[in-house]
Amino acid sequence: MEGLSDFELRFQYTGTRDYTPLAAISAAMDFRDIIGEEAIVQYNHSMAVWANKHLSELWGTQALVADEATAAMAHVMLPVRCAHPHTLPSHARECTARRVRRRFAQKKTLGLN
């Protein structure tokens, strides 16, 4: 602590830091050894595949990658809403471009550039 200013001495320690994850490393490694790495990877993959299917059906969109290319994250096209209720997801790019142009035009009119 030598050479620190009074300010540094008062504020060098972050009292809100959570050391719990560090304390849990040993138990987490034991858990992985017991369950097995392959089982964990397979479970994560199956949850990602389920999430891809569930979200794409819920949102009326599609998965962005095949199930075989999915590891542990869902990759689903987000639903893009447009002023036209019958716009198909394939027209999302044009719809978004229209909305951006409209918003930019409004800002330009208001002098917000």
Secondary structure, DSSP 4 states (H G I P E B T S, - for coil): -TT--HHHHHHSS-TT---HHHHHHHHHHHHHHHH-HHHHHHHHHHHHHHHHHHHHHHHT--BSS-GGG-SSS--BPPP---SSTT--GGGHHHHHHHHHHHHHHHHHHTT--
